[in-house]
Amino acid sequence: MTWKGIWEGIASLFEIVLFKPYDWLTEIQFDSWYLANSISWVFLLIGSVAFVYWLIKLKDFNENTEVTYTYKDTP
């Protein structure tokens, strides 16, 4: 087996097996727009939840790391 054969095997795996659901979604795009874009909706939902989570953690971090300086009076 050559390197070319390995890369062609990986390419055929993606084209034939792993992208099959996307081929199905492109076939149904004229029947149902919402169903055809379901993957995009899922990614949008995941991204929105992650963004809100990140903002909450950022707020907690900023509240816990406020700088409190204590100045010593030098005599």
N, C-alpha and C positions, 0 to 999 in steps of 0.2 A: 504494500500500500504506500502510495506517495503522499506528499503533503497536499498536492492538488486534489487527490481523492478524499482526504480528510476534510478539506474546506468545502468541497462539493457535497459531501455527506452532511455537514453542518447546514449548508444552504438548503439542501432538500428537506432536512428536518424542519427548518423554520417555514419554508414555503408550503410543504405538504401537510404537516401535522399542526404546528403551533399557530399558524395564521388562519387556520380553517374557520374558527369562530368569527374572525373579522370578514372573511369572504361571505359568510352567512349574513352578517350585519349589512354588508353592502348590497346584498340581494333584496333585503326587505326594506331598504330605505324609502322606496316609493309607497309602500303600504303603510308604514307607521314610522313617522319621524322620531317620536319619543323612544320607541323600542330600538331603532337603529342607533340612536345616540346614548343608549343606556350606559355604555362603558365610560363615555365622557361625563355623564352625570355622576357616576360612582367616583371617578377621579376628582371631580369638582367637590363632592361632598367630603371626601377624605382630606383634600387640601384645605377646605374651610375649617374642618374640625382641628386639624393640625395647626393652622394659623391661630385660631382662638386659644388653643392650649399653649402655644408659644407665647402669646401676648400675656396670658395669665401668669406663666412662669417668669416672664420678664418683669412684670409688675411686682411679683413676690421678691425677686432678686433685688430690684431697685429699692424696695422698702426695707429689706434686711441689711443693705450695705450702705445706708446713709452715713455720710461722714460726720462724725461727732468729734470735734476738736476740743480739747481742754487745754487752755493756755495756763501755764504756770507763771504766777507773778514772781518775777525775779527781784529780790531785795536789793 
